[in-house]
Amino acid sequence: MAEADPSIFSSMRRVEERQVADSAALDAMLKGAREPFLIRSLVAEWPLVKAGQLSPQAARDYLLQHARKRPFTVSIGPPGHDGRLFYNHEMEMNFQTARGELADIFKGIADNEGREHPPTIYLTSIDVHDFFDGLHEANHVELGHRQPIESIWIGTRTRVAAHNDFPDNLACCAVGRRRFTIFPPEQFRNLYLGPIDNTPAGRAVSMVDFHDPDLAAHPRFAEAMEHGLVADLEPGDAVFVPSMWWHHVEGLDGFNAMINYWWRETPRWLGQPQNALNHAILAIRDLPAEDKAIWRELFEYYVFDDGEQARAHLPEGKRGILDPLDAEGASRLRAFLLRALNR
């Protein structure tokens, strides 16, 4: 199977490569990081990486040694899509999901190896701790005080459309090669995003086919490419994708596995901004222009200006949610919102 036309990526800069001596150096590098970077061989000593260097089957055997006896959810796309998990012409997903034992899923992958047009088989965001015993202990990155969500992604050649995530992300290439094409947050207008509420995996994705971009239909994508960064990962390499940066992810070989870590530097009890955006679409977007202008000013006053002016004249202890939130205040506000939404 042909890989992406290199001319599409040739004009983009490469993600900065950095070196780390130990976990303390990695912790310092991640603290407050707002730009992506690539670390070669960060996890090169993982047993999973070593198994994958022997063969794809050795990697699958290693994973099966640690897999729990429980159903895994897998995405399956028909042949002929070049591994692209995306929409069809009716804006429905071009793949289906199924559940099965990992051994049976791996047999399906092995049976299709070497075929010119194999189906796409992809296990996405599988929780390492819930679905495997001992895999984390033998294959993990020490992230200090952070309490990340640790997921493994396993499958055939895949192309996942550009999307962003709210948490920071450290993605470790374990088996097969990966390509990340990364864009700054402000490039969202140039990526031609799809629906918010009908998505392949919960986040709005770029409608541009990165292997064959249609610049007549998506002319602003040319501007996005001027700001794009490319990271080509070999097994053992890792890439850091900061919160809200857009990233298009490809598994380039017949069998690929990646372990990633998501975390937030902000408290977990804070709400999800995407929920606020969805509610604003419901409550504000379709108001008359004059009303929207008023609400825009109110959002600036209460939210984007941090609310300092809004609370300065109020007595301490009587400011309610205008004070900086703590866990207790966030819980009260969440309960208030649930009551209001259910009326």
N, C-alpha and C positions, 0 to 999 in steps of 0.2 A: 504494500500500500504506500502510495506517495505521501510524503510529509508536506507540510505547508510550503507554498511557494516562497523561497527565501527572499524574493524581491519585495514582498509585502512587509517584511520585518527589517530589511537591510538599512532603511533610513532611520530606524529607531536606535536610540542610545541603549547601551547595555546597563543593567542594574549594577550599581557599585559593589565591588567585591571587598569584603573585609576579612580580617583574621582575628580569632579569639584564642587566648592561651588556656582558659579554664572557665568554669561556670561563673566565677565572680566577674570575669571580664565580659561574658555574655550578658550577665545581669546588668552591668553598667551600660552596655551598648543598647540594650532594649529599653532602659529607663527613659521615658519621655521621647522615644524615637518617633519621628514623623516622616521619615523617608524610607523607602524600601532598601534592603541590602541583601547580598548573597554571601553565604559562608560555605566555602568548599570543604568537603570531607568532615563536616561537623559531626555526622553520625556514621562515619565510615566503619566504625568498629562494631556496630550493631550486629548481632547474630542474623537478623532478618536480611540485612544488606549482604552479609557474607553468603547466606543461602541463595539469594538472588543472583549473585555472581557465579554460582555453580550452574544454575539453570532455573527457568521459570517453575519447573515441576518441583525442584528442591525448595523454592520459596513457598509454593503452595503446601508442600508437605510440612514445612516448618510451621506455617500458620495453622494447619489442621491439628498439629500436636498441642496447640494452646487453645483451640476453639472450644467453646462450651456447646453442649448438646442442646441447642435451641434454634428456632427458625431465624434465619437472616432474611432481611428484605433486600431484594435485588431489582435493579432497573434493567429491562431488556428491550433493545431496539432492533428492528429488523435489518437484514443486510441492505447495503446500498446507501447508507447515510454517512459513511466515512467516520463513524464514531461520534457524530454530532448529536448530542442530546438537546432537543430543541422543539419548536412548534412544527406542526404540519400546516398545510394550506388553510385548514379550517381553524387555525390558532388553538388546536388541541395538541397535547404532547405527542411526539413521534415515538414514544416508548411506553411500555407498560411496566407495572411493578408486580412482583410475585414474591412468595416466601418459600424458603426451603432450607434444608441442611447445607452447611457450607461445603461439605464433601460433594454433594450433588451439583452445586453451583460450579465448583471447581472442575468437576468432570465435564460439564458443558463447555467451559473455557478450553480445557485440554482437547476435547473432541473437535473443536473448531480451529485449533492452531494450524497455521499454514494455509488455510483457505484464502482464496483471493478476496472474497467478500463475506467475511464472517459477521454474525450478529454482534451487536454491542451488548456486553454484559458488564454491569457496573454496580458494585456495592458502595453506596455513598454514605459518608459520615457515620460509620459504625462506631459506637462507643466502645473504646478499648477495654474499659474496666467491666462493662456489663456483658460483653460477648466473648472475652478471652480470659484465660487464667495464666498468669505469669508473663504475658506478652509485654506489659508495661514494665515490669521489673527488669526484664532483660533488654528492653529497647525503649529508652526514654531519654529526654533532655531535662537536665536539672534547671528549673526556672525560678529558684529562690522562693520568695514569699508568694509568688503568683499561684493561683488555684485554677488552672486552666481546664477547659473541656478538651479531652484528648480523643481524637477520632482517627479511624483508619479508612482509607479509600482504596478499593481493590478492583481491578478490572482489566478489560481489553483496551485497545486503542480508543481514546475518548477525546471529545472536544466539548468543553463546557463554556458557554457564552459568558462574556464579560459581565461581572456583577460585583457588588461590594458587600462587605460585612461590617457590622458595627464593632465587633471586638477586634483587637489586634490579632495577628495570625503569624505563627511560625510554622511553615510547611516543610517537612523533611522527606526528601525523595529516598525511598528505601529500595524499590525494585523497578527496573525500567527507567527510562528518561522522561523528564517533564519539561514543558515549556510554559512559563508564566509571561504573559504580556500585560503590563501594568500601566495604569493611567492615574494621574492625580485626581482627587475628588471633584475639582471644579470642571473636569472634562465631561460631566454627565450629559450636558446638552449636545455634545458632539458624538455621543455614542448611540443615540437614537434608541432610548430605552423602551421596552415593551410594557405590558400592563403591570400594575402593582399587585393586583389581586388574582391574577392568573399567571403563575410563574412555574418554571420547571422545578424549582427547589426552594421557594419561599422568598426569593429576592428578585426584584426587577432585573432583567438582563438586556444586554445590547442586542438589537435586531440585526446587526451587521454580521455577515459571514466573513470571518477574518481570513479564511482561505481564498475567498473570492469576493472582496468588497465591491459593492455596486455604488460607485461614487456619483452616478447620476441620481440614484434614489437617496443616497446618504452623503451629500457633498461635504458636510461639516466633518465627516470622519477623517478627511485629509488633515484637518487641523488637529484632531486627536492624535493621529500618527506622529505629528511633529513633537508631541509631548510624551509619547509612549516610551516605555522602557521594557526591554526583553531580558529574561533570565532563563538560560538553558541549564537545567539541572541534570547532573549525572547521579547515579546511586550513591548515597552518602552525603550529598549536598543539601543545604537548607536555604530557604528564602524567607525573609521577613516582609510581610505585607501589612502596612499600618492600617488602622481603622479607617474605613470609608474610602480606601483606594480601590479602584476598579481593577479586576484581574480576570483575564481569559486564561483558562488552564487546559493544557493538553497532555494526555498520556501518549507518548510517542511510540511505545513498543507494544508487542503482542500481549504482554502481561506486565502490569504496573501495580505498585503499591506505594502509598504515601501515608505518613502519619503526621497529623497537624495538631497544633495547640492553639485554642482560642482563649483569650482572657481580656478582661476590662480592668483598667487602672482605677475606674470609678467604682463606688460601692454597688454591690449586686442588687440592693433594694431599690435603686433608681429605676424608673420606668424605661420602656423601650421607645426611643424616638419615633420609630416607624409607626407605632400605634398612635402617637400624637399627630403625625402627618395624615394618617388615614382618617382620623377624627376631624382634622381641619378640612379635609376634602368634603366630608359629610356635612359639616356645620358652617363652613365659611366660603368655600370656593365659588358657590353658585349664588351668593348674595349679590345685591346691586353693588356697582362699583363704589358708590359713596360709602356704603356700609363696610365693604372690604377695606377701604382706606382707613377707616376708624379702627378696625380690628388689627390692621398692620401696625398702627401706632401703639395699640395696647400690647401687642406681642413684643414690640421693641421695649416698651416701658417695663413690663413685668418679667420678660424672659431673657431677651438678648442683651439688655443692659444690666442683667444680674439682679434687678429689683432693688438696688440700693436706695435710689431716690423714692421708690414706692413705699418703703418701710421706714425711712429716716424720721418721719414726723410722728410715728406711732410709738406708744410706750412699750418698753421691753417687756416681754412675756405676754403681750397682747397682740402680736403680729400674725399669729396663725401660720398659714403656709407661706406667708411672705418672708418669714425667716428662712435661712438656709436649712434644707431638709436634713433630718436624721432618720434612722430606721423607723422610729415610732411615728414621726410626722408623715413619712412616706406611706406607712400602713394606713393611717387615717385618711390621707388623700385618696389612696387607691379605693378604700371602702366607699368614700364619698362619690367617686366617679362611677363605681359599679352601681350604686343606688340610682344615680342620675341617668345612666345609660339604660337601666331596666325599667324606667317609668314609661 
